[in-house]
Amino acid sequence: CSPQMADDSVKSEAPAQQQQDNGDNKSLQMTASGNGETASENQSLSKRQRKKLLKQQKWEEERELRKHRRKERKQQRRLQRQNHQDEDGVDTQSARKRLCREVTPSSLRLIVDCSFDNLMLLKDVCKLHKQIQRCYAENRRALHPVQFYLTSLGGQLKQSMDEKDKGWVNWKDITIKTQHYSEVVAKEDLIYLTSDSPNVLEELDEKKAYVIGGLVDHNHQKGITFERAKELGIGHAQLPLGSFVKMNSRKVLAVNHVFEIILAYLEKGSWQEAFFTILPQRKGAVAVLDETTAQEKEDKDSDSDTDTPEQTEKKA
Ligand SMILES: C[S@@+](CC[C@H](N)C(=O)[O-])C[C@H]1O[C@@H](n2cnc3c(N)ncnc32)[C@H](O)[C@@H]1O
């Protein structure tokens, strides 16, 4: 897996112009600090160079002053924060934040089934690892977090987690098992989410445990989760994508998108909103309603007798 790009931008203290002039200044510094620095040498500098030199000296002289001012500003900010605390010592700002975000955990169980580890190349396992990290982070900040399970954890995925994200052992509000999900949850509670199922999910049942296939396969393992669900004799269903969105690509979504759609549905109570909030733009999702309206408009336009022969020709 390639490491994530770190934001290594560093704010410089120097004014923009000074940064631009770096090249020049280097040569100036050499002139100014060389062994034989004299006033006459300084005089041999051009007016522009002298001005630059003076500016740089001033910048150096004021370094301490700037440091002092920074400290003062920091102190002021700290005082302001303290003033926010009301008489009872309650930090009103964070109390307000908490009020705005009343978290009510859902009893719905959402399982990522990691039993396909040996079917994936390492680069795809790394992608799956990132998708799982995303699911975890989104669930932690959701208004209605689900009961998150990872089952059949082992092999390349666990190795990737151990190597690149040791902190996973301290993850909270998640159940991580090496066992298969069928050993963890009663069969009658299980519903496998799979785009190949003929059943379309209408709503979510918070008493059920929904399973997402932990798989990044670029559609090479077509129908594998549907087959597994049938073999095991458990329920299965596809997301109701077709009823709400028209997409310019396949309706097979990534693990984290399915996970986030479930979280969004629990929060908004609408599939349409959930799909449009989560689906990536490159999937080209368009509301089915919008499509119908566009089609109706087109039909109306072509019925219209105000069309000039030229327009009619263009449409044809
Ligand atoms: C990248 S897909 C894997 C596709 C794989 N070929 C299969 O047979 O499931 C990852 C998982 O997301 C879930 N998923 C993706 N699209 C879905 C949809 N439209 N409806 C329900 N579940 C979906 C499924 O659980 C699927 O296993």
The ligand as an ORCA input file, in Angstrom:
! r2SCAN-3c Opt
* xyz 0 1
  C     -17.116     -4.161     -4.477
  S     -18.544     -4.998     -3.946
  C     -18.083     -6.663     -4.281
  C     -18.735     -7.244     -5.474
  C     -18.617     -8.725     -5.537
  N     -18.351     -9.165     -6.890
  C     -19.867     -9.450     -5.017
  O     -20.190    -10.493     -5.547
  O     -20.464     -8.960     -4.049
  C     -18.489     -4.925     -2.182
  C     -19.731     -5.286     -1.451
  O     -20.602     -4.181     -1.351
  C     -21.959     -4.613     -1.295
  N     -22.662     -4.007     -2.422
  C     -22.139     -3.339     -3.480
  N     -23.101     -2.865     -4.284
  C     -24.287     -3.221     -3.751
  C     -25.655     -3.028     -4.099
  N     -25.989     -2.350     -5.198
  N     -26.608     -3.553     -3.292
  C     -26.274     -4.226     -2.182
  N     -24.995     -4.435     -1.780
  C     -24.016     -3.946     -2.546
  C     -21.919     -6.117     -1.392
  O     -22.000     -6.657     -0.105
  C     -20.567     -6.382     -2.013
  O     -20.086     -7.648     -1.683
*
